[in-house]
């Protein structure tokens, strides 16, 4: 009876721990249907599987609507299916989730020239094989499809230092977390600054990027200073620990010498 109860408990625990992974791995009817089709109807599935959306469990219906559990209603407007947006509607389509980025885009040169065919989200990020946002997306090959690369290069240059600061600080916070320090508040602050940083370059204005990047650097710098203070505390603890250990060793050596001298005196 006890063994059966333990087995059931272990099975329940495994199920609970595995649940998130099972949810992410579970195919919707959209994926099951399109995944077996050739050509353009099936290609989005393979592309999506490599994307940051798939990595975070965001599937077809969360962008395109519809019922992901029912073949008959998967593409029903009654279930909220909206399909693929028109070219000029893409920023609003993506902006349902990426609100701050969409606002920055709309206020920038690309957004203001959208009706004339300027670049929108999928031109730079792709539509299904969307990768995690990074500075590699700003490159001569991509930007030169529409215009010269000079302004984009200046924007990228302004962003590199900030991107490095954010990544370095993120690694430092992970290190402190592994050491047992409470870093939740600092992580939340860095998360907010990373989001602000990602919004900056969607306005594609060099001077504005430089100014706003400086603001982000200042805030990330404050978090870096907190990390430095904790590192100083760690070093001080190590020094005090080494000093205490040294004193214990010295006390042990003195004790042994005194004991040896006492024993020799007793024998004499």
Backbone as JSON, one array per atom type, in Angstrom:
{
  "sequence": "XXXXXXXXXXXXXXXXXXXXXXXXXXXXXXXXXXXXXXXXXXXXXXXXXXXXXXXXXXXXXXXXXXXXXXXXXXXXXXXXXXXXXXXXXXXXXXXXXXXXXXXXXXXXXXXXXXXXXXXXXXXXXXXXXXXXXXXXXXXXXXXXXXXXXXXXXXXXXXXXXXXXXXXXXXXXXXXXXXXXXXXXXXXXXXXXXXXXXXXXXXXXXXXXXXXXXXXXXXXXXXXXXXXXXXXXXXXXXXXXXXXXXXXXXXXXXXXXXXXXXXXXXXXX",
  "N": [[0.84, -1.21, 0.0], [1.9, 1.26, 0.87], [4.0, 1.43, -0.91], [2.59, 1.63, -3.33], [1.29, 4.09, -2.99], [3.48, 5.81, -2.9], [4.43, 5.47, -5.5], [2.29, 6.5, -6.98], [2.4, 9.15, -6.1], [4.91, 9.94, -7.1], [4.4, 9.68, -9.85], [2.38, 11.61, -10.19], [3.84, 13.91, -9.49], [5.79, 13.95, -11.51], [4.12, 14.34, -13.71], [3.1, 16.92, -13.18], [5.47, 18.43, -13.28], [6.22, 17.99, -15.87], [4.19, 19.07, -17.31], [4.23, 21.84, -18.44], [6.09, 21.5, -20.53], [4.78, 19.54, -22.02], [2.53, 20.93, -22.85], [3.7, 22.89, -24.48], [4.79, 21.25, -26.4], [2.65, 20.02, -27.54], [0.84, 19.58, -30.51], [-1.22, 21.81, -32.3], [-4.38, 21.7, -34.09], [-3.95, 23.2, -36.3], [-1.2, 22.99, -36.83], [-0.96, 20.23, -37.11], [-2.47, 19.78, -39.4], [-1.43, 21.56, -41.44], [1.23, 20.85, -41.29], [1.57, 18.49, -42.69], [1.29, 19.15, -45.32], [2.39, 19.93, -48.66], [4.72, 22.38, -50.04], [3.88, 25.93, -50.04], [1.77, 25.82, -48.2], [2.59, 24.11, -46.2], [5.13, 24.94, -45.43], [5.23, 27.12, -43.49], [4.99, 25.82, -41.01], [7.37, 24.35, -40.48], [9.1, 26.53, -40.44], [8.07, 27.99, -38.28], [8.64, 26.27, -36.15], [11.31, 26.74, -35.63], [11.36, 29.16, -34.45], [11.33, 32.04, -32.18], [8.83, 32.36, -31.21], [7.73, 29.74, -31.14], [9.51, 28.71, -29.29], [8.64, 29.96, -27.01], [6.15, 28.95, -26.69], [4.11, 30.08, -28.23], [1.63, 29.8, -30.5], [0.03, 29.16, -33.75], [-2.73, 30.03, -33.65], [-2.67, 32.09, -31.82], [-1.78, 34.27, -33.11], [-3.2, 34.27, -35.54], [-5.78, 33.67, -34.87], [-8.87, 31.73, -34.46], [-9.94, 28.31, -33.72], [-7.85, 26.21, -32.09], [-8.26, 23.58, -31.44], [-10.15, 22.26, -32.83], [-10.87, 20.83, -35.85], [-12.91, 21.48, -37.64], [-13.65, 24.06, -36.9], [-11.38, 25.53, -36.92], [-10.64, 27.54, -38.72], [-12.65, 29.35, -38.55], [-14.42, 32.38, -38.7], [-16.19, 32.89, -36.67], [-14.94, 31.9, -34.5], [-12.99, 33.66, -34.12], [-11.07, 33.69, -36.13], [-8.74, 35.33, -38.16], [-6.94, 35.17, -40.14], [-4.27, 35.95, -42.47], [-2.75, 39.17, -42.32], [-3.19, 42.21, -44.28], [-0.56, 43.95, -46.06], [-0.1, 46.62, -45.05], [-1.36, 46.4, -42.65], [0.12, 44.91, -40.94], [1.84, 46.02, -38.81], [-0.1, 46.75, -36.83], [-1.19, 44.25, -36.43], [0.96, 42.71, -35.36], [1.43, 44.4, -33.27], [-0.48, 43.92, -31.36], [0.55, 42.35, -29.39], [3.2, 43.26, -29.15], [3.31, 45.99, -28.05], [4.7, 48.42, -27.23], [6.87, 48.45, -29.03], [5.51, 48.59, -31.46], [4.33, 51.11, -31.25], [6.62, 52.73, -31.23], [7.61, 52.16, -33.76], [5.55, 53.14, -35.41], [5.81, 55.84, -34.95], [8.13, 56.44, -36.19], [10.33, 56.78, -39.12], [9.88, 54.62, -40.88], [7.3, 53.72, -40.13], [5.77, 56.0, -40.66], [5.9, 56.12, -43.37], [4.59, 53.92, -44.24], [2.27, 53.41, -45.83], [3.27, 54.02, -48.27], [4.77, 51.88, -48.86], [6.91, 51.34, -47.19], [9.29, 49.57, -45.08], [7.93, 47.07, -42.93], [7.16, 45.08, -40.0], [7.53, 42.23, -40.74], [9.28, 42.37, -42.85], [11.81, 42.84, -41.84], [11.97, 41.05, -39.68], [10.89, 38.65, -40.53], [8.12, 36.33, -41.02], [7.21, 33.8, -39.99], [9.46, 32.3, -39.17], [10.56, 33.67, -36.95], [13.16, 35.17, -35.2], [14.91, 35.57, -32.06], [15.12, 38.91, -30.93], [17.89, 40.81, -31.98], [21.03, 42.54, -32.55], [22.11, 41.69, -34.92], [20.17, 41.69, -36.8], [20.17, 44.16, -37.88], [21.71, 44.87, -40.59], [23.86, 45.21, -43.48], [23.07, 43.8, -45.79], [20.31, 43.29, -45.37], [19.18, 45.88, -44.87], [19.91, 47.27, -47.14], [18.2, 46.45, -49.08], [16.2, 48.23, -49.4], [17.23, 50.84, -49.11], [20.22, 52.91, -48.79], [22.89, 51.89, -46.55], [23.99, 53.57, -44.67], [22.74, 55.24, -42.6], [21.49, 53.28, -41.03], [23.75, 51.91, -40.19], [24.94, 53.77, -38.5], [23.03, 53.87, -36.49], [23.16, 51.23, -35.57], [25.75, 51.21, -34.56], [25.46, 52.95, -32.4], [23.98, 51.39, -30.76], [25.41, 49.12, -30.03], [27.16, 49.26, -27.76], [25.35, 49.58, -25.65], [23.86, 47.24, -25.87], [25.82, 45.36, -25.25], [26.33, 46.09, -22.59], [23.85, 45.44, -21.39], [23.71, 42.64, -21.84], [25.99, 41.79, -20.44], [25.37, 42.59, -17.82], [23.11, 41.04, -17.4], [24.24, 38.47, -17.4], [25.8, 38.74, -15.11], [23.82, 38.96, -13.14], [22.66, 36.45, -13.28], [24.8, 34.96, -12.36], [25.01, 35.9, -9.7], [22.55, 35.05, -8.76], [22.88, 32.27, -8.82], [24.67, 32.1, -6.77], [23.1, 32.49, -4.65], [21.99, 34.98, -4.05], [19.39, 37.45, -3.72], [17.94, 38.6, -6.54], [15.74, 39.48, -7.86], [14.46, 42.01, -8.04], [16.39, 43.56, -9.35], [16.56, 42.11, -11.73], [14.0, 42.54, -12.77], [14.17, 45.28, -13.24], [16.19, 45.31, -15.18], [14.94, 43.87, -17.19], [12.9, 45.65, -17.91], [14.47, 47.73, -18.94], [15.66, 46.45, -21.08], [13.44, 46.04, -22.7], [12.78, 48.7, -23.26], [15.06, 49.36, -24.67], [14.79, 47.72, -26.93], [12.68, 48.98, -28.14], [13.75, 51.38, -28.98], [15.3, 51.47, -31.46], [13.4, 51.08, -33.4], [12.33, 53.42, -34.18], [14.05, 54.5, -35.97], [15.65, 56.88, -35.99], [18.52, 58.61, -35.89], [19.65, 60.54, -34.05], [17.77, 60.53, -32.01], [17.94, 57.88, -31.23], [20.53, 57.86, -30.19], [20.23, 59.58, -27.98], [18.22, 58.31, -26.41], [19.37, 55.86, -26.01], [21.46, 56.55, -24.35], [20.03, 57.15, -22.04], [19.05, 54.6, -21.35], [21.46, 53.3, -20.9], [22.3, 54.65, -18.61], [20.42, 53.78, -16.7], [20.85, 51.01, -16.74], [23.43, 51.09, -15.87], [23.08, 51.78, -13.18], [22.07, 49.4, -12.15], [24.26, 47.78, -12.64], [26.04, 48.95, -10.88], [24.9, 48.18, -8.45], [25.35, 45.46, -8.63], [28.13, 45.5, -8.54], [28.52, 46.42, -5.94], [27.55, 44.24, -4.48], [29.41, 42.33, -5.32], [31.68, 43.43, -4.15], [31.04, 43.06, -1.47], [31.05, 40.28, -1.44], [33.78, 39.78, -1.93], [34.86, 40.94, 0.36], [33.8, 39.26, 2.31], [35.09, 36.93, 1.59], [37.74, 37.65, 2.17], [37.58, 38.11, 4.93], [36.81, 35.57, 5.69], [39.06, 34.13, 4.88], [40.91, 35.29, 6.6], [39.91, 34.53, 9.13], [40.08, 31.76, 8.85], [42.84, 31.58, 8.62], [43.59, 32.44, 11.17], [42.52, 30.35, 12.72], [44.12, 28.26, 11.8], [46.64, 29.19, 12.61], [46.22, 29.26, 15.38], [45.9, 26.53, 15.8], [48.43, 25.58, 15.12], [49.99, 26.86, 17.08], [48.88, 25.69, 19.34], [49.67, 23.02, 18.96], [52.43, 23.3, 19.11], [52.76, 24.24, 21.71], [51.71, 22.08, 23.1], [53.53, 20.11, 22.33], [55.87, 21.13, 23.47], [55.13, 21.01, 26.15], [54.84, 18.24, 26.49], [57.47, 17.4, 26.06], [58.71, 18.62, 28.21], [57.49, 17.24, 30.28], [58.51, 14.7, 29.87], [61.16, 15.23, 30.32]],
  "CA": [[0.0, 0.0, 0.0], [2.79, 2.42, 0.94], [4.75, 1.5, -2.17], [1.66, 2.11, -4.36], [1.07, 5.52, -2.74], [4.71, 6.51, -3.33], [4.47, 5.43, -6.97], [1.3, 7.47, -7.48], [2.92, 10.49, -5.82], [5.99, 10.2, -8.06], [3.77, 9.86, -11.15], [1.73, 12.93, -10.18], [4.89, 14.93, -9.49], [6.37, 13.98, -12.87], [3.12, 14.94, -14.6], [3.06, 18.36, -12.93], [6.7, 19.04, -13.77], [6.31, 17.86, -17.33], [3.03, 19.7, -17.94], [4.55, 22.95, -19.34], [6.75, 21.0, -21.74], [3.79, 18.85, -22.82], [1.68, 21.94, -23.47], [4.45, 23.52, -25.57], [5.08, 20.28, -27.46], [1.4, 19.55, -28.14], [0.51, 20.21, -31.78], [-2.6, 22.23, -32.52], [-4.88, 21.16, -35.35], [-3.34, 24.0, -37.37], [0.11, 22.41, -37.11], [-1.17, 18.86, -37.59], [-2.99, 19.84, -40.77], [-0.49, 22.21, -42.37], [2.53, 20.19, -41.25], [1.62, 17.39, -43.65], [1.01, 19.62, -46.67], [3.58, 20.37, -49.39], [4.8, 23.75, -50.55], [3.58, 27.09, -49.2], [0.82, 25.53, -47.12], [3.28, 23.4, -45.12], [6.39, 25.6, -45.06], [5.2, 27.91, -42.25], [5.11, 24.99, -39.81], [8.79, 24.13, -40.24], [9.7, 27.81, -40.07], [7.62, 28.33, -36.94], [9.3, 25.41, -35.15], [12.64, 27.29, -35.34], [11.17, 30.56, -34.07], [11.23, 32.42, -30.77], [7.43, 32.14, -30.83], [7.62, 28.33, -30.75], [10.31, 28.55, -28.07], [7.87, 30.48, -25.89], [4.83, 28.35, -26.67], [3.13, 30.9, -28.95], [1.3, 29.03, -31.7], [-0.65, 29.81, -34.87], [-4.0, 30.69, -33.32], [-2.47, 33.29, -31.01], [-1.63, 35.39, -34.06], [-4.19, 34.24, -36.63], [-7.11, 33.4, -34.35], [-9.44, 30.42, -34.75], [-9.99, 27.31, -32.65], [-6.74, 25.29, -32.34], [-8.6, 22.24, -30.97], [-11.28, 21.73, -33.62], [-10.59, 20.92, -37.28], [-14.02, 22.11, -38.35], [-13.78, 25.47, -36.54], [-10.04, 26.12, -36.83], [-10.56, 28.75, -39.54], [-13.97, 29.99, -38.53], [-14.46, 33.75, -38.17], [-16.96, 32.87, -35.43], [-13.98, 31.56, -33.44], [-11.96, 34.7, -34.1], [-10.03, 33.53, -37.16], [-8.56, 36.55, -38.95], [-6.04, 34.88, -41.25], [-3.06, 36.76, -42.64], [-3.1, 40.58, -42.5], [-2.67, 42.92, -45.44], [0.79, 44.5, -45.81], [-0.13, 47.83, -44.2], [-1.98, 46.08, -41.36], [1.04, 44.07, -40.16], [2.24, 46.61, -37.53], [-1.19, 46.61, -35.87], [-1.33, 42.82, -36.2], [2.01, 42.34, -34.41], [1.36, 45.31, -32.14], [-1.41, 43.45, -30.32], [1.42, 41.85, -28.31], [4.41, 44.1, -29.05], [2.67, 47.31, -28.04], [5.69, 49.49, -27.2], [7.63, 48.43, -30.28], [4.62, 49.07, -32.52], [4.19, 52.57, -31.1], [7.88, 53.35, -31.66], [7.66, 52.0, -35.21], [4.59, 54.04, -36.06], [6.29, 57.2, -34.82], [9.39, 56.58, -36.92], [10.3, 56.99, -40.57], [9.26, 53.47, -41.55], [5.87, 53.73, -39.86], [5.11, 57.15, -41.3], [5.88, 55.9, -44.82], [4.07, 52.56, -44.45], [1.34, 53.37, -46.95], [4.06, 54.12, -49.51], [5.49, 50.63, -49.04], [8.11, 51.24, -46.34], [9.45, 48.3, -44.36], [7.2, 46.8, -41.69], [7.74, 44.05, -39.11], [7.99, 40.96, -41.32], [10.37, 42.63, -43.79], [13.07, 42.7, -41.09], [11.95, 39.93, -38.72], [10.27, 37.44, -41.07], [6.76, 36.17, -40.52], [7.04, 32.58, -39.2], [10.75, 31.89, -38.57], [10.98, 34.86, -36.22], [14.24, 34.89, -34.26], [15.03, 36.49, -30.93], [15.63, 40.22, -31.35], [19.31, 41.04, -31.74], [21.58, 43.56, -33.44], [22.46, 41.12, -36.22], [19.09, 42.0, -37.74], [20.53, 45.42, -38.56], [22.89, 44.54, -41.4], [23.88, 45.86, -44.79], [22.3, 43.03, -46.75], [18.88, 43.48, -45.14], [18.77, 47.28, -45.0], [20.17, 47.74, -48.5], [17.11, 46.06, -49.98], [15.31, 49.37, -49.59], [17.95, 52.11, -49.12], [21.63, 52.76, -48.43], [23.07, 51.35, -45.2], [24.72, 54.51, -43.81], [22.01, 55.63, -41.39], [21.31, 52.08, -40.22], [25.05, 51.6, -39.6], [25.13, 54.69, -37.38], [22.11, 53.42, -35.44], [23.71, 49.99, -35.0], [26.94, 51.59, -33.78], [25.0, 53.54, -31.16], [23.31, 50.37, -29.95], [26.3, 48.02, -29.66], [27.66, 49.39, -26.39], [24.24, 49.34, -24.73], [23.54, 45.81, -25.96], [26.87, 44.67, -24.49], [26.07, 46.36, -21.16], [22.68, 44.67, -20.95], [24.06, 41.22, -21.81], [26.95, 41.57, -19.36], [24.65, 42.71, -16.56], [22.25, 39.86, -17.3], [25.11, 37.35, -17.0], [26.19, 38.98, -13.71], [22.68, 38.66, -12.28], [22.54, 34.99, -13.26], [25.89, 34.48, -11.49], [24.64, 36.2, -8.32], [21.42, 34.18, -8.42], [23.44, 30.94, -8.53], [25.36, 32.19, -5.49], [22.1, 32.58, -3.6], [21.56, 36.36, -3.77], [18.08, 37.85, -4.23], [18.18, 39.53, -7.65], [14.48, 39.66, -8.59], [14.21, 43.43, -8.33], [17.34, 43.99, -10.39], [16.17, 41.45, -12.98], [12.82, 43.26, -13.28], [14.66, 46.55, -13.77], [16.92, 45.05, -16.43], [13.92, 43.47, -18.17], [12.26, 46.89, -18.4], [15.43, 48.47, -19.77], [15.82, 45.71, -22.34], [12.26, 46.35, -23.51], [12.96, 50.07, -23.74], [16.14, 49.3, -25.65], [14.26, 47.14, -28.17], [11.79, 49.95, -28.79], [14.5, 52.56, -29.44], [15.75, 51.53, -32.86], [12.29, 50.98, -34.36], [12.03, 54.77, -34.65], [15.08, 54.75, -37.0], [16.11, 58.26, -35.95], [19.87, 58.48, -35.33], [19.84, 61.38, -32.87], [16.88, 60.04, -30.94], [18.53, 56.62, -30.76], [21.69, 58.2, -29.34], [19.75, 60.17, -26.72], [17.48, 57.33, -25.62], [20.34, 54.83, -25.64], [22.18, 57.08, -23.18], [19.14, 56.99, -20.89], [19.04, 53.18, -21.0], [22.78, 53.0, -20.32], [22.34, 55.21, -17.26], [19.64, 52.91, -15.84], [21.55, 49.73, -16.64], [24.6, 51.38, -15.05], [22.67, 51.72, -11.78], [21.99, 47.98, -11.8], [25.65, 47.31, -12.62], [26.63, 49.43, -9.62], [24.4, 47.3, -7.39], [26.1, 44.2, -8.78], [29.5, 45.76, -8.07], [28.46, 46.48, -4.47], [27.43, 42.87, -3.99], [30.71, 41.69, -5.55], [32.59, 43.94, -3.11], [30.67, 42.35, -0.25], [31.53, 38.89, -1.58], [35.22, 39.8, -1.75], [35.14, 41.21, 1.79], [33.51, 38.04, 3.04], [36.17, 35.98, 1.31], [38.92, 38.09, 2.91], [37.35, 37.82, 6.35], [36.83, 34.11, 5.83], [40.45, 33.7, 4.81], [41.58, 35.73, 7.83], [39.45, 33.67, 10.23], [40.69, 30.45, 8.64], [44.25, 31.71, 8.95], [43.7, 32.49, 12.63], [42.3, 29.0, 13.23], [45.31, 27.47, 11.49], [47.7, 29.67, 13.5], [45.9, 28.8, 16.74], [46.17, 25.1, 15.82], [49.89, 25.39, 15.13], [50.47, 27.26, 18.42], [48.44, 24.66, 20.28], [50.52, 21.84, 18.79], [53.77, 23.62, 19.61], [52.68, 24.28, 23.18], [51.53, 20.7, 23.56], [54.8, 19.4, 22.15], [56.8, 21.62, 24.49], [54.68, 20.49, 27.43], [55.15, 16.81, 26.54], [58.92, 17.26, 26.21], [59.03, 19.0, 29.59], [57.05, 16.16, 31.14], [59.47, 13.58, 29.72], [62.44, 15.62, 30.93]],
  "C": [[0.87, 1.26, 0.0], [3.54, 2.59, -0.37], [3.88, 2.04, -3.29], [1.45, 3.61, -4.23], [2.28, 6.34, -3.2], [4.78, 6.57, -4.84], [3.52, 6.43, -7.57], [1.78, 8.9, -7.27], [4.0, 10.88, -6.83], [5.41, 10.47, -9.45], [3.1, 11.22, -11.25], [2.75, 14.05, -10.24], [5.51, 15.07, -10.86], [5.42, 14.66, -13.84], [3.07, 16.45, -14.45], [4.29, 19.05, -13.48], [6.77, 19.02, -15.28], [5.22, 18.62, -18.05], [3.38, 20.86, -18.86], [5.17, 22.47, -20.64], [5.75, 20.3, -22.64], [2.88, 19.82, -23.54], [2.39, 22.57, -24.66], [4.64, 22.56, -26.72], [3.82, 19.86, -28.19], [1.11, 20.32, -29.42], [-0.95, 20.6, -31.82], [-3.07, 21.61, -33.83], [-4.31, 21.93, -36.53], [-2.02, 23.34, -37.82], [-0.03, 21.0, -37.68], [-1.61, 18.85, -39.04], [-1.96, 20.39, -41.74], [0.86, 21.51, -42.41], [2.67, 19.08, -42.25], [1.41, 17.82, -45.08], [2.29, 20.11, -47.35], [3.54, 21.86, -49.71], [4.41, 24.82, -49.54], [2.63, 26.82, -48.04], [1.5, 24.84, -45.93], [4.52, 24.09, -44.61], [6.32, 26.39, -43.75], [5.39, 27.08, -40.98], [6.57, 24.74, -39.46], [9.49, 25.41, -39.82], [9.34, 28.19, -38.64], [8.36, 27.53, -35.88], [10.69, 25.94, -34.78], [12.56, 28.68, -34.7], [11.16, 30.77, -32.57], [9.79, 32.29, -30.29], [7.23, 30.7, -30.36], [8.34, 28.09, -29.44], [9.53, 28.98, -26.83], [6.42, 29.99, -25.88], [3.74, 29.17, -27.34], [2.86, 30.23, -30.29], [0.43, 29.83, -32.66], [-1.86, 30.65, -34.46], [-3.82, 31.96, -32.51], [-2.15, 34.51, -31.86], [-2.81, 35.44, -35.03], [-5.61, 33.99, -36.15], [-7.59, 32.0, -34.73], [-9.39, 29.5, -33.55], [-8.91, 26.26, -32.91], [-7.04, 23.85, -31.93], [-9.65, 21.55, -31.84], [-11.0, 21.93, -35.11], [-11.67, 21.71, -38.01], [-14.09, 23.61, -38.11], [-12.44, 26.2, -36.52], [-9.94, 27.44, -37.58], [-11.9, 29.46, -39.61], [-13.88, 31.41, -37.98], [-15.24, 33.83, -36.86], [-16.08, 32.54, -34.23], [-12.81, 32.54, -33.42], [-10.87, 34.56, -35.14], [-9.94, 34.79, -38.01], [-7.57, 36.34, -40.09], [-4.8, 35.75, -41.28], [-3.45, 38.21, -42.92], [-2.6, 41.13, -43.84], [-1.35, 43.59, -45.06], [0.77, 45.66, -44.82], [-0.72, 47.57, -42.82], [-1.04, 45.31, -40.44], [1.46, 44.72, -38.84], [1.16, 46.53, -36.46], [-1.39, 45.15, -35.48], [-0.32, 42.35, -35.15], [1.93, 43.17, -33.12], [0.35, 44.93, -31.08], [-0.64, 42.91, -29.13], [2.59, 42.8, -28.06], [4.0, 45.57, -29.09], [3.71, 48.43, -28.11], [6.49, 49.59, -28.48], [6.78, 48.98, -31.42], [4.46, 50.59, -32.45], [5.45, 53.29, -31.58], [8.01, 53.29, -33.18], [6.76, 53.03, -35.9], [5.04, 55.5, -35.99], [7.55, 57.47, -35.6], [9.2, 56.69, -38.42], [9.63, 55.84, -41.3], [7.75, 53.51, -41.37], [5.15, 54.84, -40.58], [5.04, 57.0, -42.81], [5.3, 54.53, -45.17], [3.16, 52.46, -45.67], [2.05, 53.47, -48.3], [4.92, 52.87, -49.73], [6.75, 50.49, -48.21], [8.11, 49.92, -45.58], [8.54, 48.23, -43.14], [7.79, 45.54, -41.06], [8.32, 42.84, -39.84], [9.11, 41.15, -42.34], [11.71, 42.4, -43.1], [13.11, 41.42, -40.26], [11.47, 38.61, -39.32], [8.89, 37.27, -40.47], [6.56, 34.92, -39.66], [8.33, 32.13, -38.52], [11.36, 33.04, -37.78], [12.02, 34.48, -35.16], [14.25, 35.92, -33.13], [15.66, 37.8, -31.38], [17.1, 40.38, -30.99], [19.84, 42.0, -32.79], [22.0, 43.01, -34.8], [21.37, 41.37, -37.26], [19.34, 43.31, -38.48], [21.82, 45.15, -39.32], [22.75, 45.1, -42.81], [23.01, 45.12, -45.81], [20.81, 43.3, -46.62], [18.45, 44.92, -45.42], [18.92, 47.8, -46.42], [19.13, 47.28, -49.51], [16.24, 47.26, -50.32], [16.06, 50.7, -49.75], [19.41, 51.86, -48.77], [21.74, 52.43, -46.94], [23.6, 52.38, -44.21], [23.99, 54.84, -42.51], [21.82, 54.43, -40.46], [22.62, 51.71, -39.52], [25.32, 52.49, -38.39], [24.25, 54.28, -36.19], [22.68, 52.18, -34.76], [24.92, 50.3, -34.1], [26.53, 52.16, -32.42], [24.42, 52.5, -30.2], [24.25, 49.31, -29.39], [26.72, 48.09, -28.2], [26.57, 49.08, -25.37], [23.87, 47.86, -24.7], [24.55, 44.99, -25.15], [26.67, 44.86, -23.0], [24.93, 45.51, -20.63], [23.03, 43.19, -20.82], [25.03, 40.89, -20.68], [26.26, 41.61, -18.01], [23.73, 41.51, -16.34], [23.05, 38.64, -16.84], [25.53, 37.5, -15.54], [25.05, 38.63, -12.76], [22.45, 37.15, -12.19], [23.59, 34.39, -12.32], [25.53, 34.71, -10.01], [23.48, 35.32, -7.85], [21.92, 32.78, -8.04], [24.17, 30.93, -7.2], [24.39, 32.37, -4.32], [21.62, 33.98, -3.25], [20.18, 36.61, -4.38], [18.27, 38.93, -5.31], [16.9, 39.87, -8.41], [14.24, 41.12, -8.98], [15.14, 43.95, -9.42], [16.99, 43.36, -11.74], [14.96, 42.14, -13.6], [13.25, 44.59, -13.91], [15.37, 46.36, -15.09], [15.96, 44.64, -17.54], [13.24, 44.7, -18.77], [13.19, 47.68, -19.3], [15.67, 47.77, -21.1], [14.64, 45.99, -23.27], [12.35, 47.76, -24.08], [13.99, 50.11, -24.85], [15.62, 48.77, -26.98], [13.33, 48.1, -28.9], [12.58, 51.05, -29.5], [14.73, 52.56, -30.94], [14.63, 51.34, -33.87], [11.85, 52.36, -34.85], [12.96, 55.23, -35.75], [15.47, 56.23, -37.12], [17.44, 58.27, -35.2], [20.03, 59.27, -34.03], [18.97, 60.92, -31.7], [17.42, 58.73, -30.36], [19.69, 56.9, -29.82], [21.24, 58.71, -27.98], [19.1, 59.11, -25.84], [18.38, 56.18, -25.19], [21.13, 55.26, -24.4], [21.34, 56.94, -21.92], [19.12, 55.54, -20.41], [20.37, 52.79, -20.34], [22.87, 53.49, -18.88], [21.58, 54.3, -16.28], [20.3, 51.55, -15.65], [22.8, 49.9, -15.77], [24.28, 51.32, -13.56], [22.6, 50.27, -11.3], [23.4, 47.39, -11.71], [26.36, 47.74, -11.33], [26.17, 48.58, -8.43], [25.12, 45.96, -7.42], [27.51, 44.37, -8.23], [29.55, 45.82, -6.55], [28.37, 45.08, -3.86], [28.75, 42.12, -4.16], [31.74, 42.14, -4.52], [32.33, 43.24, -1.79], [31.17, 40.91, -0.28], [33.03, 38.83, -1.34], [35.6, 40.03, -0.29], [34.88, 39.97, 2.63], [34.61, 37.0, 2.83], [37.43, 36.33, 2.1], [38.77, 37.79, 4.4], [37.37, 36.32, 6.61], [38.24, 33.57, 5.81], [41.2, 34.07, 6.08], [41.2, 34.85, 9.01], [40.07, 32.29, 10.1], [42.16, 30.47, 9.0], [44.48, 31.74, 10.46], [43.5, 31.11, 13.26], [43.53, 28.12, 13.0], [46.46, 27.86, 12.42], [47.48, 29.19, 14.93], [46.2, 27.31, 16.88], [47.66, 24.81, 15.9], [50.45, 25.73, 16.51], [50.1, 26.2, 19.45], [49.33, 23.43, 20.19], [51.92, 22.09, 19.33], [53.8, 23.63, 21.14], [52.56, 22.87, 23.74], [52.82, 19.9, 23.46], [55.81, 19.81, 23.22], [56.44, 21.07, 25.86], [55.04, 19.02, 27.59], [56.65, 16.58, 26.75], [59.35, 17.6, 27.64], [58.63, 17.89, 30.55], [58.01, 14.97, 31.07], [60.78, 13.9, 30.35], [62.38, 15.6, 32.44]]
}
